[in-house]
């Protein structure tokens, strides 16, 4: 079977206008700007308006990516949306997005759940559809409305998360030396309770008791997540380089999940990457889960941090516990 390269044809992103600063959080919980910045690197994050949802933000990011790729929605063969905050349990946010884009062809559309690793998981899936020749153009979106899951009385989590969406269009290319060259996916379900939402699923459906005990909000064991992330980000970055026999000098940019600046610095410094070759925007947007990497990728592409011919590495970890990397030649 003939193989094709899965290249990133265009990227797009959307951030809500409403800003929640560290000073704002000082009024809600016992915290301070200095404490948050020193421990996370976050200064502010964006929150969706009540009229906005995961699909509405995904739509704006998708349209921007399609414009950058010089394609129309009708050119798409598949839509994959990575999210842990879908509009509703069913239908999928991807199906909602398909309708909102006005696509008349009955193309495939599905959601993918891998939390903060979701976009890289989805990108790897999309690249397989492209590489096999099954699809010519695949829209991959990471979108989150985490403010709907955050408990703003819990200072351990409310300081971290924000809302937003990012998207990329993968397209087939005759040159297989371009595009997604390698990816690695992993999971360790034994750490699932380190980041989880206890209620709302089939195990513990919604009830007056679960609502009263605030079990529909995101819960996190910060200490355990930090230890896991520092180790796994370093291991994943090393593997991503080895898979394509790259040195740190050959990689133009590392785009990590924007979780915590100390985690990012620890992993990239160990592998020999100076800060100017690591994409960091967590200070402005916080942790946007599956949206964080595509938002950072779009910003990097549009500001000239990376471009045609460059090697980049996407690096993520998240609830599950999950982790993922992708080595790409633009």
N, C-alpha and C positions, 0 to 999 in steps of 0.2 A: 504494500500500500504506500502511495506517495505521502511524504511528510511535508508539513509546512511550518515555517516559523510563526510564532504567536507574538506579534509586535504590539507595543502600546502606541496606538494611532492618535489618541487624544485623551486629555484628562480634564476634569472639572471639579469644582467644589462649591459648597454653600455653607455659610455660617450665619446663624440668626443675628439680628441687630442688638438684641438685649444683652447687656454685659453684666456679669456678677463678679465684682472685684473682691479681693481679700478684705478690703475695708468694709464691704457690705456684709461679708460673712462674720466679721467681728461683732456685728449687731445681732447675729442669730445664735452663735455658739461661742463657747469659751476658747478663743483662738486669737492669733494675731498675724498681721502681714509678715513680720519677720519669721515667725515660726513656720508658716506655710512655705515661704520662699526657700528657707534654708533646708527644709526636709523634702520638698517636692520640685521646686523651681517654678511653681505656678503663681502667677500674679492675678490672672483673671480668667474667666471662662464665659462661653456664650450659652444662653438659655432660650429655648424655643418659646414663641408666643403661644397663647392658648389656641389660636387659630392654626398653628402649625403642627405637623406630625412627621413621623419618619418618612412616609411616602411623599409628602409635599416637599420636604428638604431633598430627598433623593431625586425628585423630579427636576429640581433646579440644577443639581450637580450633574445629572445625566444629560440635560440639554446643553450645558456648558461643555461637557466632554464630547458630545456629538458635533457641536459647532467646531471645536478644536480639531476633530478628526475629519471635518468636511463631509459628514455623513448625515443622513436623515434617519428618523426612527424606523422607517420602512426598510432600511438597509440591514437592520439587525436580524440575527438568526436565533439569538438566545439572550435572556436576561437572568442574571444571578444577583440577588441582594443578600449581603451579609449583614445581619442585625441580631441583637438580643432584645430589641424593643420594637417589634413589629406593630403595625397599626392595630392589629387584632390577631387572635390565634388562627383564624382562617376567614377569608382567603389569605394567601401569602401577600406580603408587601410587594413582591416582584410582579404578581398578577395585577395588583392595583396600579403599580407603576406602568405596566404594559398598556393598560387602559388609558391612564392619564397622558401617556405619550401619543395616544391616538393611533396606535399601530393596528392596522386592519388585518394583516397576516396573523395566523394563529401560531405564533412562534412559542417555543418553550419558555417558561418563566418559573423560577422557584427561589425560595429563601434558603440560606445556609446558616447554621448556628454553630459558631466556634468562638463566640465572645470577641475579645480583643484581637484574636488571631484570624477572625472571620474573613477579612478582605484578602489576606494572603492565601488562605484556604480556597476562597472563591476564585482568585486569580489562577491558582494551579489547576482547578477544575476547568475553568474556561480555556486555559491553554491546551488542555487535552482535546477538547472539542475542536479547537482550531487546528492543532497539530495533526489530527487524524483526517482532516478534510471534511468533517461532519458539519462544521460551521465556518462561515467566512468572517463574520463580525459578531463579537460577543460583548455585551455591556455588563461590566462588573461594578457593583455599587457597594459601598460601606456606609451605612446611615444609622444614626442613633438619636433617640430622644431620652437620654439617660436621666434628665431632670424629673421625669415621671416615675423613676424608680429610686431616686435618692431621698434618704431620710434627712431632712434639714435640721434635725435635732441630734444627729450623730456626727460629731466633728471628725471622726476617723474616716468617713466616706464623703461627706458633703463638700469638703474642700477640694476633692479630686476631679469630679466629673463635669463634663459639659456636653452640649448638643451640637450636631452638625452632620454633614454628608460629603462624601467624596466619591468620584466615579472615574473609571477608565474604560476606554474602548479597545478591546483586543482585536486585531485584524490579521488575516493570513498573509504571509509573505513568502515568496519563493526561496529566499535566502534563509536557511535554517540556522545560520550562525548569528542571526539577529533575533531579538525578543527574549522570551523566557527560556533560559538555558538550563536551569536546574531549580528544583524546589525540594523542600524537606518539610514533612508534616509529622507532628507527634502529639501524643496525649497520655496523661496519667490520671485516670479517673479516681484514684485513691485520694487525690487532693481536691476533689470536687467541692467539698464544703468550705474550702478556704475562701471562695468567692461564690456566693449563691443567693438566690431569692427563694426563701423557704416555702412560701405558699403561692397558690394560684394555678398549680398544675394538677395532674390527675392524682398524685400521691396525697397532696394536701389542698383540696379545693377551697375556694373562697368561702368564708363563713364569718359570722359576727365576731367569733373568737379570734380568727386569724387577722381580721382588720384591727381589732382592739389591741392586739399584741404586736402590731406593726410588722407582720411577717411577709408583707408584700413589697417590702423595701429591700434593696441590695445590702447584703451582709458580707463583711470581709475581715479575714484575719491578716492584718497588715504585716505583721512580723514574718509569718510563714510565706506569704506571697513575695515579700521582698527577697528572702533567701532563695526561693525558687527562681525568681526572675533574674537575679544577678548571675546565678550559675547557668541557667538555660540560655540566656541571651548570649553569653560568651561562647558556649558550646555551639549554638546555632550559627553564630557569625563565623566561627572557625570552619564549620562544615560547609557553609555557603561558599567560602573562599576556596576550600580544598576541592569541592565538586567541580569547579571550573579552573582549578590550578592558578588562582589569582593571588597576588601579593597585595598588601594594603596600598602600595603605591599605584597599582593598576586600577583600583576601584575609585571612581570619581566621587561617589556619595553613598553613605549608608543612611537609609531612611528607617529608623526604628519606630516601633509603637511608642507613642508619647504617653508614657505612664508616670515616670518619675525621673527627673534629670540625673539623680545620683545613680540610678540603675543604668541609664544610657551611658553616662560617663565611665562607669566601672567596666562595662562590657567592651566599649569601643577603645578605650585607652589600653586595655590589656592586649588588644589585637593590633595596636600600633596606629590607630586613626586619630589625627588631630581634630579638634572641634570644628575646624572650618570644612571638614569633609564628612560631617555628621549633621543631618537635618534635624533641627530642634525648633519647635514652635509651641511647646507645652506651656510656656510662660503666658501666651495669649489665649489659648483655647482649652487648656486642661486636658484631661483624659477623655477622648471621645470614642473609646472602644474601637469597634470595627471601622469607624470613620477616620480614625487618627492617621493611619498610613496613607490612604488616598488623599486626604486633605493636605498632608505634608508633601506627598508626591506632586500634586497639582501646583502647590506653591513653589516647589523646587524647579519644576519645568517652566513655569511662567516667569520666574525671576532669573533664569539662566544658571541656576546652581548645577544643572545637569542638562545634557542634550544629546543629539544624534551621535552615535558611536561610543558613548560613555557606558562604562560598566557601573551598575548600581546594585545594591543589596537591600531588600526589604526584610525586616526582622520583627517578629511579633511573639507575644505570649499572652495568655489570658485564662479566663475561667475554664474549668474542665477537669483538670488543668490541661491547657493546650499550648502548643508552640508551633511556629512556622517560619520558614525563610524562603526567599526567592532571589535567585541571581539572574540579572537581566542585562542584556546589551541593547541599549536604546537604538 
